[in-house]
Amino acid sequence: MRRPVALLITVVSVVAAVAFVYQSLTPDPRSLGVIVPAGGPLPITADPDPDDPTDMDLTAPPVALAPPTGAVVQQGVVRLPKPTIDLKAQRRVGIQVGHWQTTDVPKEYGTRITAQTGAAFAGYTEVDLNMEIANRMKTLLTAQGIAVDIIPTTVPIGYLADAFIALHCDSDGVGELSGFKMARSNRRGPFEDALLSTIKDVYAKATGLDYDFAHVSRQMLGYFSFNWSRYQHATSPFTPSVIMEMGFISNDDDRDLLVEHPDVVARALTDGVLTFLDEHPRSKLFSGDLIVPQAPLRPGPQATPSATP
């Protein structure tokens, strides 16, 4: 009986050796290409910034820059290596307070950002309402064991989190328009749509506001806070990121909701974020590298169609 056992051991050893050799000869896909360090130029054009009046000059589009984690240029594509993150660590959410601390921004944002102080109507300012909702969301999320960062206009370099939402309020100056709207960008991870649609559905049901898709602006689609190909001070392309206009402070009904019932607004946004986190564990969010085609993506980000609830 010893000979068959010895033969079996030999066969297993050979198979293991072959597997080891094959694995050794199979290179990491990230090693097959040119490594570009953080901030280095990439062979793709940057997503446009609608707030920059010179950025729409298509004769000389800006070159995209590698994010803080670097990139690998391969044949026909740019590979963005997945971030190193503890999959079992505390979940984290970033909440940006729109127009907060606009005078303290990095040079790469340009001076135009400092002039964007936000909407104001009937004695209320957008930044104050944004801050009120953000703080209430932080309290609710923290109670659920989520780490929360309240973020000003300046986004930390390559900000990495399980979700990021930029809070804003709108105004048409006359009180005719009503509703909320959201947007995300492109050249990012595959979970932006899920974050947007989850929050949108919960928010619409809880607040009774209509989804104002018709007025999603180019500024929202090209929002600087998640335009990683243009700015180092932007969310990581792996951080699911959306911008939200919570309602019109120029509209009596919308303003009443935002001012008199901020708990309803904060709870709806929080529930949307928590639902997204429950459905998207870190093992799913950060499971692989992000592949970006080298072909230029002009004219820039596209809206995410959503039916009015």
PAZAPA-4460 file (N, C-alpha, C; in steps of 0.05 Angstrom, whole numbers, plus 32768, in hexadecimal, padded with zeros to 4 digits):
% residues 309
    n_x    n_y    n_z   ca_x   ca_y   ca_z    c_x    c_y    c_z   seq   type   mol
   8010   7FE8   8000   8000   8000   8000   8011   8019   8000     1      M     A
   802B   8017   8005   803C   802E   8007   8040   803B   7FEC     2      R     A
   8043   802A   7FD7   804A   8035   7FBD   8034   8047   7FB2     3      R     A
   801A   8040   7FB3   8005   8053   7FAA   8005   806D   7FBA     4      P     A
   800A   806B   7FD4   800B   8083   7FE4   8022   8095   7FDC     5      V     A
   8039   8088   7FD7   8050   8098   7FCF   804C   80A4   7FB4     6      A     A
   803E   8095   7FA2   8038   809F   7F87   8025   80B7   7F89     7      L     A
   8011   80B5   7F9B   7FFE   80CB   7F9E   800C   80E4   7FA8     8      L     A
   801E   80E0   7FBB   802D   80F7   7FC6   803E   8104   7FB0     9      I     A
   804A   80F4   7F9F   805A   80FE   7F89   8049   810E   7F76    10      T     A
   8032   8103   7F6F   8020   8111   7F5C   8017   812C   7F68    11      V     A
   800F   812C   7F81   8006   8145   7F8E   801D   8159   7F8E    12      V     A
   8035   8150   7F93   804C   8162   7F94   8051   816E   7F79    13      S     A
   804F   815E   7F64   8053   8168   7F49   803E   817D   7F42    14      V     A
   8024   8177   7F48   800F   8189   7F42   8013   81A4   7F50    15      V     A
   801B   81A2   7F6A   8020   81BA   7F79   8037   81CA   7F6E    16      A     A
   804B   81BC   7F65   8062   81CA   7F59   805A   81D8   7F3F    17      A     A
   804B   81CA   7F2F   8041   81D6   7F16   8030   81EF   7F1B    18      V     A
   801F   81ED   7F2F   800D   8203   7F36   801E   821B   7F3F    19      A     A
   8033   8215   7F4F   8044   822A   7F59   8053   8238   7F42    20      F     A
   805D   8227   7F2F   806B   8233   7F19   8059   8244   7F08    21      V     A
   8040   823A   7F03   802C   8249   7EF3   8026   8263   7F01    22      Y     A
   8022   8262   7F1B   801B   827B   7F2A   8033   828E   7F28    23      Q     A
   804B   8284   7F2A   8062   8295   7F29   8065   82A2   7F0D    24      S     A
   805D   8293   7EF8   8060   829E   7EDD   8048   82AF   7ED5    25      L     A
   8033   82B0   7EE6   801C   82C1   7EE0   8020   82DC   7EEE    26      T     A
   8027   82F0   7EDF   802E   830A   7EEC   8015   8319   7EF6    27      P     A
   8019   8329   7F0A   8005   833B   7F13   7FFE   834E   7EFC    28      D     A
   7FE4   8351   7EF4   7FDD   8362   7EDE   7FE7   837E   7EE1    29      P     A
   7FEB   8387   7EFA   7FF4   83A2   7EFE   8012   83A5   7EF8    30      R     A
   8020   838F   7EF5   803D   8390   7EEF   8041   8393   7ED1    31      S     A
   802C   838F   7EC1   802F   8390   7EA4   8027   83AC   7E9A    32      L     A
   8038   83BE   7E9D   8032   83DA   7E94   8045   83EE   7EA0    33      G     A
   8040   8407   7E9B   8051   841D   7EA5   8043   8428   7EBE    34      V     A
   8052   8428   7ED4   8047   8433   7EED   8049   8451   7EED    35      I     A
   8033   845E   7EF2   8032   847B   7EF4   802D   8483   7F11    36      V     A
   803E   8493   7F1D   803A   849A   7F39   8024   84AE   7F3C    37      P     A
   801C   84B3   7F55   8007   84C6   7F5B   800C   84E1   7F4E    38      A     A
   7FF8   84EC   7F41   7FFB   8506   7F34   8009   8506   7F19    39      G     A
   8012   84EE   7F11   801F   84ED   7EF7   800B   84ED   7EE0    40      G     A
   8013   84F5   7EC8   8001   84F7   7EB1   7FF9   84DC   7EA7    41      P     A
   7FE0   84D9   7E9F   7FD5   84C0   7E94   7FCE   84C5   7E76    42      L     A
   7FCE   84B0   7E66   7FC8   84B3   7E49   7FA9   84B5   7E44    43      P     A
   7F9C   84C4   7E55   7F7F   84C9   7E51   7F7A   84E6   7E59    44      I     A
   7F66   84F2   7E4E   7F5F   850D   7E55   7F50   850D   7E6F    45      T     A
   7F53   8523   7E7E   7F45   8525   7E98   7F27   852B   7E93    46      A     A
   7F17   8522   7EA5   7EFB   852A   7EA4   7EF9   8548   7EA7    47      D     A
   7EE8   8555   7E97   7EE6   8572   7E98   7EDB   857C   7EB3    48      P     A
   7EE3   8594   7EBA   7ED8   85A2   7ED1   7EC6   85B8   7EC7    49      D     A
   7EAC   85B6   7EC8   7E9A   85CA   7EBD   7E9D   85E5   7ECA    50      P     A
   7EA9   85E7   7EE2   7EAC   8600   7EEF   7EC4   8610   7EE5    51      D     A
   7ED5   8602   7ED4   7EEC   860F   7EC9   7EE6   8618   7EAD    52      D     A
   7EE4   8632   7EA8   7EDB   863C   7E8D   7EEF   8635   7E77    53      P     A
   7F07   862F   7E7E   7F1B   8628   7E69   7F1B   860A   7E63    54      T     A
   7F0D   85FA   7E73   7F0F   85DD   7E71   7F00   85D2   7E59    55      D     A
   7EEE   85E1   7E4E   7EDE   85D8   7E37   7EEC   85DC   7E1C    56      M     A
   7F05   85E5   7E1D   7F15   85E8   7E05   7F1F   85CD   7DFC    57      D     A
   7F10   85C1   7DEA   7F16   85A5   7DE2   7F2F   85A3   7DD2    58      L     A
   7F3B   85B9   7DCA   7F54   85B8   7DBA   7F6C   85B0   7DCC    59      T     A
   7F69   85B4   7DE5   7F7F   85AE   7DF8   7F74   85A3   7E12    60      A     A
   7F67   858C   7E11   7F5B   8581   7E2A   7F71   857A   7E3E    61      P     A
   7F6C   857E   7E57   7F80   8578   7E6C   7F85   855A   7E6D    62      P     A
   7F9D   8553   7E75   7FA5   8537   7E78   7F9D   852D   7E93    63      V     A
   7F93   8515   7E95   7F8B   8509   7EAE   7FA4   8504   7EBF    64      A     A
   7FA1   8505   7ED9   7FB7   8500   7EEB   7FB1   84E7   7EFB    65      L     A
   7FC6   84D8   7F01   7FC2   84BF   7F11   7FB9   84C6   7F2D    66      A     A
   7FA7   84B6   7F38   7F9E   84BB   7F53   7FB4   84B6   7F67    67      P     A
   7FB0   84BC   7F81   7FC5   84B9   7F95   7FD0   849C   7F97    68      P     A
   7FC1   8488   7F90   7FCA   846D   7F91   7FDA   8465   7F78    69      T     A
   7FDD   8478   7F65   7FEB   8472   7F4C   7FDA   8463   7F38    70      G     A
   7FE7   845C   7F21   7FD9   844E   7F0C   7FED   843E   7EFC    71      A     A
   7FE2   842C   7EEC   7FF3   841C   7EDA   7FE8   841F   7EBD    72      V     A
   7FF8   8429   7EAB   7FF0   842D   7E90   7FF6   8413   7E80    73      V     A
   7FE1   8407   7E76   7FE3   83EE   7E67   7FD8   83F2   7E4B    74      Q     A
   7FDA   83DE   7E3A   7FD1   83E1   7E1F   7FB3   83E7   7E1D    75      Q     A
   7FAD   8400   7E15   7F91   8408   7E11   7F82   8410   7E2A    76      G     A
   7F8D   840C   7E42   7F7F   8412   7E5A   7F92   841E   7E6F    77      V     A
   7F86   842A   7E84   7F94   8432   7E9B   7F88   8423   7EB3    78      V     A
   7F9A   8415   7EC1   7F91   8405   7ED8   7F96   8414   7EF2    79      R     A
   7F81   8417   7F02   7F84   8424   7F1C   7F83   840E   7F31    80      L     A
   7F9A   840A   7F3F   7F9C   83F4   7F52   7F88   83F8   7F69    81      P     A
   7F7B   83E2   7F71   7F68   83E3   7F87   7F77   83EC   7FA0    82      K     A
   7F6A   83FB   7FB2   7F77   8405   7FCA   7F7B   83F0   7FDE    83      P     A
   7F8F   83F4   7FEF   7F94   83E2   8005   7F82   83EB   801D    84      T     A
   7F70   83DA   8025   7F5D   83E2   8039   7F55   83C9   804A    85      I     A
   7F51   83CD   8063   7F49   83B8   8075   7F2C   83B2   8071    86      D     A
   7F26   839A   8066   7F0A   8394   805F   7EF8   8390   8077    87      L     A
   7F04   838C   808F   7EF5   8388   80A7   7EF4   83A0   80B9    88      K     A
   7F00   83B6   80B0   7F01   83CE   80C1   7EE6   83DC   80C1    89      A     A
   7EE4   83F0   80D2   7ECB   8400   80D4   7EC5   840D   80B9    90      Q     A
   7EAB   840C   80B1   7EA3   8419   8098   7EA5   8437   809C    91      R     A
   7EAA   8445   8085   7EAE   8462   8087   7E9E   8470   8071    92      R     A
   7E92   8487   8078   7E83   8497   8066   7E8C   84B4   8067    93      V     A
   7E90   84C0   8050   7E97   84DC   804F   7E7F   84ED   8047    94      G     A
   7E7A   8502   8056   7E64   8514   8050   7E70   8530   804C    95      I     A
   7E6E   8539   8033   7E79   8554   802D   7E63   8569   8030    96      Q     A
   7E6A   857E   803F   7E58   8594   8043   7E5D   85A8   802D    97      V     A
   7E4B   85AA   801A   7E4F   85BB   8002   7E54   85D8   800A    98      G     A
   7E69   85E4   7FFE   7E70   8600   8001   7E7B   8607   801C    99      H     A
   7E82   85F4   802C   7E8E   85F9   8046   7EAC   85FC   8043   100      W     A
   7EB7   8612   804E   7ED3   8619   804D   7EDE   861B   8030   101      Q     A
   7ECF   8629   8020   7ED8   862C   8004   7EF0   863E   8001   102      T     A
   7EF7   864E   8016   7F0E   865F   8014   7F28   8651   801A   103      T     A
   7F26   8638   8023   7F3D   8629   802B   7F40   8610   8019   104      D     A
   7F46   8615   8000   7F47   85FF   7FED   7F63   85FD   7FE1   105      V     A
   7F6B   85E6   7FD7   7F86   85E3   7FCB   7F87   85F2   7FB0   106      P     A
   7F9F   85F8   7FA8   7FA4   8607   7F90   7F99   85F9   7F77   107      K     A
   7F99   85DF   7F77   7F90   85D0   7F5F   7F73   85D4   7F5A   108      E     A
   7F63   85DB   7F6E   7F46   85E1   7F69   7F42   85FB   7F5A   109      Y     A
   7F55   860D   7F5C   7F51   8627   7F4F   7F42   863A   7F60   110      G     A
   7F44   8654   7F59   7F37   8669   7F6A   7F19   866A   7F66   111      T     A
   7F0E   865E   7F51   7EF2   8660   7F4D   7EE1   8653   7F63   112      R     A
   7EED   863F   7F70   7EDE   8631   7F85   7ED9   8644   7F9D   113      I     A
   7EEB   8656   7FA2   7EE7   8668   7FB9   7ECF   867A   7FB6   114      T     A
   7EC7   867F   7F9E   7EB0   8691   7F99   7E95   8682   7F9B   115      A     A
   7E96   8668   7F9D   7E7E   8658   7F9E   7E75   8655   7FBB   116      Q     A
   7E67   8668   7FC5   7E5E   8668   7FE1   7E44   865A   7FE6   117      T     A
   7E37   8651   7FD1   7E1E   8642   7FD4   7E05   8654   7FD2   118      G     A
   7DEE   8647   7FD1   7DD5   8655   7FCE   7DCC   8662   7FE9   119      A     A
   7DBB   8676   7FE6   7DAF   8684   7FFD   7D93   868D   7FF5   120      A     A
   7D80   868B   8008   7D65   8693   8002   7D55   8695   801C   121      F     A
   7D46   86AA   801E   7D34   86AF   8035   7D42   86AE   804F   122      A     A
   7D5B   86B7   804F   7D6A   86B8   8068   7D79   869E   806F   123      G     A
   7D77   868A   805E   7D85   8671   8063   7D9B   866D   804E   124      Y     A
   7DB1   8661   8057   7DC8   865C   8046   7DCB   863E   8041   125      T     A
   7DD3   8638   802A   7DD7   861C   8022   7DEB   860E   8035   126      E     A
   7E02   861B   803A   7E17   860E   8049   7E0D   8607   8065   127      V     A
   7DFC   8618   8072   7DF2   8612   808C   7DDF   85F9   808C   128      D     A
   7DCE   85F8   8078   7DBC   85E1   8075   7DCC   85C8   8070   129      L     A
   7DE0   85CA   805E   7DF1   85B2   8059   7DFE   85A8   8072   130      N     A
   7E09   85BA   8082   7E16   85B2   809B   7E03   85A5   80AF   131      M     A
   7DEB   85B1   80B1   7DD7   85A5   80C3   7DD1   8589   80BC   132      E     A
   7DCC   8584   80A3   7DC5   8569   809A   7DDD   8556   809D   133      I     A
   7DF5   855F   8097   7E0D   854F   8099   7E11   8546   80B6   134      A     A
   7E0F   8558   80C9   7E13   8552   80E5   7DFE   853E   80EF   135      N     A
   7DE5   8541   80E6   7DD0   852E   80EE   7DD6   8512   80E2   136      R     A
   7DDF   8512   80C9   7DE7   84F8   80BD   7DFD   84EB   80CD   137      M     A
   7E11   84FB   80D5   7E27   84F0   80E4   7E1E   84E2   80FD   138      K     A
   7E0C   84F0   810C   7E01   84E4   8124   7DF3   84C9   811F   139      T     A
   7DE3   84C8   810A   7DD5   84B0   8104   7DE7   8499   80FB   140      L     A
   7DFA   84A0   80EA   7E0D   848C   80E0   7E20   8482   80F6   141      L     A
   7E29   8494   8106   7E3B   848C   811C   7E2D   8479   812F   142      T     A
   7E13   847D   8134   7E04   846B   8145   7E02   844F   813A   143      A     A
   7E06   844C   8120   7E06   8432   8113   7E22   8427   8110   144      Q     A
   7E36   8433   811C   7E51   8429   811B   7E61   8432   8103   145      G     A
   7E57   8446   80F5   7E65   844F   80DD   7E77   8467   80E4   146      I     A
   7E90   8466   80DB   7EA2   847E   80DE   7E9A   8492   80C9   147      A     A
   7E98   84AC   80D1   7E8F   84C1   80C0   7EA3   84D8   80BF   148      V     A
   7EA9   84E1   80A8   7EB9   84F9   80A4   7EA8   850F   8099   149      D     A
   7EA7   8526   80A7   7E9A   853E   809C   7EAF   854D   808D   150      I     A
   7EAB   8550   8073   7EC0   855A   8061   7EB8   8575   8056   151      I     A
   7ECB   8589   8056   7EC5   85A3   804A   7EC8   85A2   802C   152      P     A
   7ECA   85B9   8020   7ECE   85BB   8003   7EE6   85AB   7FFA   153      T     A
   7EFC   85AD   8009   7F14   859F   8001   7F12   8581   8009   154      T     A
   7F13   8570   7FF6   7F13   8553   7FFB   7F2F   8549   8001   155      V     A
   7F32   8539   8015   7F4D   852D   801A   7F57   851F   8002   156      P     A
   7F71   851F   7FFD   7F7D   8513   7FE6   7F76   84F5   7FE4   157      I     A
   7F6A   84EE   7FCE   7F63   84D2   7FCA   7F51   84C6   7FDF   158      G     A
   7F3E   84D5   7FE8   7F2D   84CD   7FFF   7F20   84B2   7FFA   159      Y     A
   7F25   849F   800C   7F1C   8484   800A   7F07   847E   801F   160      L     A
   7EF0   8475   8017   7EDA   846E   802A   7EC7   845B   801C   161      A     A
   7EB4   8451   802C   7EA0   843F   8020   7E8B   844E   8011   162      D     A
   7E88   8468   8017   7E74   8479   8008   7E7B   8496   800E   163      A     A
   7E74   84A7   7FFB   7E79   84C4   7FFD   7E60   84D2   7FF1   164      F     A
   7E55   84E5   8000   7E3F   84F5   7FF6   7E44   8512   7FFB   165      I     A
   7E42   8522   7FE6   7E45   853F   7FE8   7E29   854C   7FEA   166      A     A
   7E24   855A   7FFF   7E0A   8566   8004   7E08   8583   7FFB   167      L     A
   7DF4   8589   7FEC   7DEF   85A4   7FE1   7DD1   85AA   7FE2   168      H     A
   7DCA   85C3   7FE0   7DAE   85CC   7FDC   7DAE   85DE   7FC4   169      C     A
   7D98   85DF   7FB6   7D95   85EE   7F9D   7D84   8607   7FA1   170      D     A
   7D85   8618   7F8D   7D74   8630   7F8D   7D71   863A   7F71   171      S     A
   7D58   8641   7F69   7D53   864D   7F4F   7D4E   866B   7F52   172      D     A
   7D4F   8675   7F6A   7D4C   8692   7F6F   7D2F   869C   7F6F   173      G     A
   7D1C   868C   7F66   7D00   8695   7F64   7CEC   8682   7F71   174      V     A
   7CF5   866A   7F77   7CE3   8658   7F85   7CD1   8646   7F74   175      G     A
   7CD7   8645   7F5A   7CC6   8635   7F48   7CCE   8618   7F48   176      E     A
   7CE8   8612   7F49   7CF1   85F6   7F47   7CF0   85E8   7F62   177      L     A
   7CED   85CE   7F61   7CEC   85BD   7F79   7CF8   85A2   7F73   178      S     A
   7D01   8594   7F88   7D0B   8579   7F84   7D28   8576   7F8B   179      G     A
   7D32   855E   7F8A   7D4E   8558   7F90   7D5A   854A   7F78   180      F     A
   7D74   854A   7F77   7D82   853D   7F61   7D9D   8533   7F6A   181      K     A
   7DA8   8520   7F5B   7DC1   8514   7F62   7DD2   850F   7F48   182      M     A
   7DEC   850B   7F4C   7DFD   8505   7F35   7E16   84F6   7F3F   183      A     A
   7E22   84E8   7F2D   7E3B   84DB   7F32   7E4D   84DF   7F19   184      R     A
   7E66   84D7   7F1A   7E78   84DB   7F04   7E7E   84C1   7EF7   185      S     A
   7E91   84C1   7EE4   7E99   84A8   7ED7   7EB7   84A2   7EDE   186      N     A
   7EC2   848E   7ED1   7EDE   8486   7ED6   7EE2   847F   7EF3   187      R     A
   7ECD   8474   7EFF   7ECE   846D   7F1B   7EC6   8450   7F1F   188      R     A
   7EC5   8447   7F38   7EBD   842B   7F3D   7EA0   8426   7F34   189      G     A
   7E98   840D   7F34   7E7E   8406   7F28   7E66   8409   7F3B   190      P     A
   7E6A   8416   7F52   7E55   8417   7F66   7E48   8432   7F69   191      F     A
   7E4F   8445   7F58   7E43   8460   7F5A   7E25   8460   7F55   192      E     A
   7E1C   8451   7F41   7E00   8450   7F3B   7DF0   8445   7F52   193      D     A
   7DFB   8430   7F5F   7DED   8424   7F75   7DEA   8437   7F8D   194      A     A
   7DFF   8446   7F93   7DFD   845A   7FA8   7DE8   846F   7FA1   195      L     A
   7DE9   8479   7F89   7DD7   848E   7F80   7DBA   8484   7F81   196      L     A
   7DB4   846E   7F75   7D99   8464   7F74   7D8D   845D   7F8F   197      S     A
   7D9E   8452   7FA0   7D95   844A   7FBB   7D8C   8463   7FCB   198      T     A
   7D9E   8477   7FCB   7D97   848F   7FDA   7D7F   849D   7FCD   199      I     A
   7D7F   849E   7FB3   7D69   84AC   7FA5   7D4E   84A0   7FAC   200      K     A
   7D4C   8486   7FAC   7D32   8478   7FB1   7D29   847D   7FCE   201      D     A
   7D3B   847A   7FE1   7D34   847E   7FFD   7D2C   849B   8002   202      V     A
   7D3C   84AE   7FF7   7D37   84CB   7FFB   7D1D   84D4   7FEF   203      Y     A
   7D17   84CB   7FD8   7CFE   84D2   7FCB   7CE5   84C9   7FDB   204      A     A
   7CE7   84B0   7FE4   7CD1   84A5   7FF4   7CCD   84B3   800E   205      K     A
   7CE3   84BA   801C   7CE2   84C6   8036   7CDA   84E3   8036   206      A     A
   7CE3   84F2   8021   7CDE   850F   8021   7CC6   8517   8010   207      T     A
   7CBF   8506   7FFD   7CA9   850D   7FEB   7CB1   851F   7FD4   208      G     A
   7CCB   8526   7FD3   7CD5   8537   7FBD   7CD8   8527   7FA3   209      L     A
   7CD3   8535   7F8D   7CD8   8529   7F73   7CF5   8529   7F6C   210      D     A
   7CFD   8516   7F5B   7D19   8515   7F52   7D1B   8527   7F3A   211      Y     A
   7D2C   853C   7F3C   7D2E   8551   7F27   7D45   854A   7F14   212      D     A
   7D42   8534   7F05   7D57   852C   7EF2   7D5C   8540   7EDC   213      F     A
   7D47   854F   7ED4   7D4A   8562   7EBE   7D5D   8578   7EC4   214      A     A
   7D63   857E   7EDD   7D75   8594   7EE4   7D8F   858B   7EF0   215      H     A
   7D97   8572   7EEB   7DB2   8569   7EF3   7DC6   8579   7EE2   216      V     A
   7DD7   8587   7EEF   7DE9   859A   7EE0   7E04   858D   7ED9   217      S     A
   7E12   859A   7EC6   7E2C   8591   7EBF   7E3F   8594   7ED6   218      R     A
   7E3A   85A7   7EE8   7E4B   85AB   7EFF   7E49   8593   7F12   219      Q     A
   7E31   8588   7F13   7E2D   8570   7F24   7E3B   8558   7F18   220      M     A
   7E38   8554   7EFE   7E44   853D   7EF0   7E62   853E   7EF0   221      L     A
   7E6D   8556   7EF0   7E8B   8558   7EF0   7E95   8562   7F0B   222      G     A
   7E86   855C   7F20   7E8C   8567   7F3B   7EA9   8562   7F43   223      Y     A
   7EB7   8576   7F4C   7ED4   8575   7F51   7EDB   8561   7F67   224      F     A
   7EC9   855D   7F7A   7ED0   854C   7F91   7ED5   852F   7F8A   225      S     A
   7ECA   8525   7F74   7ED1   850A   7F6C   7EDC   8509   7F4F   226      F     A
   7EE8   851F   7F47   7EF6   851F   7F2D   7F13   8519   7F31   227      N     A
   7F19   84FF   7F36   7F34   84F7   7F3C   7F48   84FB   7F25   228      W     A
   7F3E   84FA   7F0D   7F50   84FD   7EF6   7F59   851A   7EF2   229      S     A
   7F4D   852C   7F01   7F54   8549   7EFF   7F61   8553   7F19   230      R     A
   7F59   8548   7F30   7F62   8553   7F49   7F6C   853C   7F5B   231      Y     A
   7F82   8542   7F6A   7F8B   852F   7F7E   7F79   8530   7F97   232      Q     A
   7F6F   8549   7F9C   7F5C   854C   7FB3   7F40   8544   7FA9   233      H     A
   7F3C   852A   7FA7   7F23   851F   7F9E   7F1F   8504   7FAA   234      A     A
   7F07   84F9   7FAA   7F03   84DF   7FB4   7F12   84CA   7FA3   235      T     A
   7F1A   84B5   7FAF   7F26   849F   7FA0   7F12   8494   7F8C   236      S     A
   7F1B   848C   7F74   7F08   8481   7F61   7EFA   8468   7F6B   237      P     A
   7F04   845D   7F81   7EF7   8445   7F8D   7EE3   844D   7FA3   238      F     A
   7EE1   8466   7FAA   7ECD   846F   7FBD   7EB3   8476   7FAF   239      T     A
   7E9E   8467   7FB3   7E84   846E   7FA7   7E7C   848A   7FAF   240      P     A
   7E78   849C   7F9B   7E75   84B8   7FA1   7E5E   84C4   7F91   241      S     A
   7E4D   84D4   7F9F   7E37   84E2   7F92   7E34   84FE   7F9D   242      V     A
   7E28   850F   7F8E   7E21   852A   7F97   7E03   852B   7F98   243      I     A
   7DF8   853A   7FAC   7DDB   853B   7FB0   7DD2   8557   7FB5   244      M     A
   7DBF   8560   7FA5   7DB1   8579   7FA9   7D98   8572   7FB8   245      E     A
   7D96   8577   7FD2   7D81   856D   7FE3   7D66   857A   7FDE   246      M     A
   7D65   8591   7FD2   7D4C   859F   7FCD   7D52   85BC   7FC7   247      G     A
   7D3E   85CB   7FC0   7D41   85E8   7FB9   7D3A   85F9   7FD2   248      F     A
   7D4E   8607   7FDC   7D48   8619   7FF3   7D37   8631   7FEA   249      I     A
   7D35   8635   7FD0   7D25   864B   7FC5   7D08   8643   7FC3   250      S     A
   7D02   862A   7FC6   7CE6   8620   7FC5   7CDB   861D   7FE1   251      N     A
   7CC3   8628   7FE6   7CB8   8628   8001   7CB5   860C   800C   252      D     A
   7CAB   85F9   7FFD   7CA7   85DE   8007   7CC2   85D0   800C   253      D     A
   7CD4   85D2   7FF9   7CEE   85C5   7FFC   7CFD   85D1   8014   254      D     A
   7CFC   85EC   8016   7D0A   85F9   802C   7CFE   85F1   8047   255      R     A
   7CE4   85EE   8048   7CD7   85E5   8061   7CE1   85CA   8069   256      D     A
   7CE5   85B8   8056   7CF0   859E   805C   7D0C   85A0   8067   257      L     A
   7D1D   85AF   8059   7D39   85B1   8060   7D3D   85C0   807B   258      L     A
   7D2D   85D4   8080   7D31   85E4   8098   7D22   85D9   80B0   259      V     A
   7D09   85D2   80AC   7CF8   85C9   80C3   7CF9   85AB   80C8   260      E     A
   7D02   859C   80B4   7D02   857E   80B8   7D1D   8572   80AF   261      H     A
   7D33   857D   80B9   7D4D   8572   80B1   7D52   8556   80BA   262      P     A
   7D43   854E   80D0   7D45   8532   80D9   7D3A   851E   80C4   263      D     A
   7D26   8526   80B5   7D1B   8515   80A0   7D2F   8513   808A   264      V     A
   7D3B   8529   8082   7D4F   8529   806D   7D67   8518   8074   265      V     A
   7D71   851D   808C   7D89   850E   8095   7D84   84F0   8098   266      A     A
   7D6C   84E9   80A2   7D65   84CD   80A5   7D63   84BF   808A   267      R     A
   7D57   84CC   8077   7D54   84C1   805C   7D6F   84BC   804F   268      A     A
   7D81   84CF   8051   7D9B   84CC   8045   7DAB   84B6   8054   269      L     A
   7DA9   84B6   806E   7DB7   84A1   807E   7DAD   8486   8077   270      T     A
   7D93   8482   8075   7D87   8468   806E   7D91   845F   8053   271      D     A
   7D92   8472   8040   7D9C   846B   8025   7DB9   8462   8026   272      G     A
   7DCA   8470   8035   7DE6   8468   8037   7DE9   844D   8045   273      V     A
   7DDA   8449   805B   7DDC   842F   8069   7DD3   8418   8058   274      L     A
   7DBE   841C   8048   7DB5   8407   8036   7DCA   8400   8022   275      T     A
   7DD7   8414   8017   7DED   8410   8004   7E04   8400   8011   276      F     A
   7E0B   8408   802A   7E21   83FA   8037   7E1A   83DD   803D   277      L     A
   7E01   83D8   8045   7DF9   83BD   804B   7DFB   83AB   8032   278      D     A
   7DF5   83B7   801B   7DF5   83A8   8002   7E10   83A6   7FF4   279      E     A
   7E23   83B6   7FFE   7E3D   83B8   7FF2   7E53   83B6   8007   280      H     A
   7E5B   839E   800F   7E71   839C   8023   7E8B   83A4   8016   281      P     A
   7E9F   83A9   8027   7EB9   83B1   801D   7EC5   839C   800A   282      R     A
   7EC0   8383   800F   7ECA   836E   7FFD   7EC0   8371   7FE1   283      S     A
   7EAA   837F   7FDE   7E9E   8384   7FC4   7EA8   839E   7FB8   284      K     A
   7EA8   83B3   7FC9   7EB0   83CE   7FC0   7ECD   83CF   7FB7   285      L     A
   7EDF   83C1   7FC4   7EFB   83C3   7FBF   7F07   83A8   7FB6   286      F     A
   7EF9   839A   7FA4   7F01   837F   7F9D   7F14   837E   7F86   287      S     A
   7F17   8393   7F76   7F29   8391   7F5F   7F32   83AC   7F55   288      G     A
   7F45   83AB   7F42   7F4F   83C4   7F36   7F3A   83D0   7F24   289      D     A
   7F3D   83EA   7F1F   7F2B   83F8   7F0D   7F39   83FD   7EF2   290      L     A
   7F2B   83F5   7EDD   7F36   83F8   7EC2   7F29   840F   7EB4   291      I     A
   7F39   8422   7EAA   7F2F   8439   7E9C   7F3A   8439   7E7F   292      V     A
   7F28   843A   7E6B   7F32   843B   7E4F   7F42   8454   7E4A   293      P     A
   7F56   8451   7E39   7F67   8468   7E32   7F5A   847B   7E20   294      Q     A
   7F44   8473   7E13   7F37   8486   7E00   7F2C   849E   7E10   295      A     A
   7F2F   84B6   7E05   7F25   84CE   7E12   7F06   84CB   7E16   296      P     A
   7EFD   84D5   7E2C   7EE1   84D3   7E33   7ED3   84EE   7E31   297      L     A
   7EDA   84FE   7E1D   7ECA   8516   7E19   7EAF   8510   7E0F   298      R     A
   7E9A   851E   7E16   7E99   8537   7E24   7E98   8535   7E42   299      P     A
   7E9E   851E   7E4E   7E9F   851D   7E6B   7E89   850B   7E77   300      G     A
   7E84   850F   7E91   7E71   84FD   7E9F   7E55   84FE   7E93   301      P     A
   7E47   84E8   7E96   7E2C   84E6   7E8D   7E19   84E3   7EA5   302      Q     A
   7E01   84EC   7EA2   7DEE   84EB   7EB7   7DE4   84CE   7EBB   303      A     A
   7DDA   84C8   7ED2   7DCE   84AE   7ED7   7DB0   84B0   7ED5   304      T     A
   7DA3   84A7   7EBF   7D86   84A9   7EBC   7D78   849C   7ED3   305      P     A
   7D64   84AA   7EDD   7D53   849F   7EF3   7D37   84A8   7EEF   306      S     A
   7D24   8496   7EF1   7D08   849D   7EEE   7CFF   84AC   7F07   307      A     A
   7CEC   84BF   7F02   7CE1   84CE   7F19   7CD1   84BB   7F2A   308      T     A
   7CD7   84BA   7F45   7CC9   84A7   7F56   7CAB   84AD   7F56   309      P     A
***
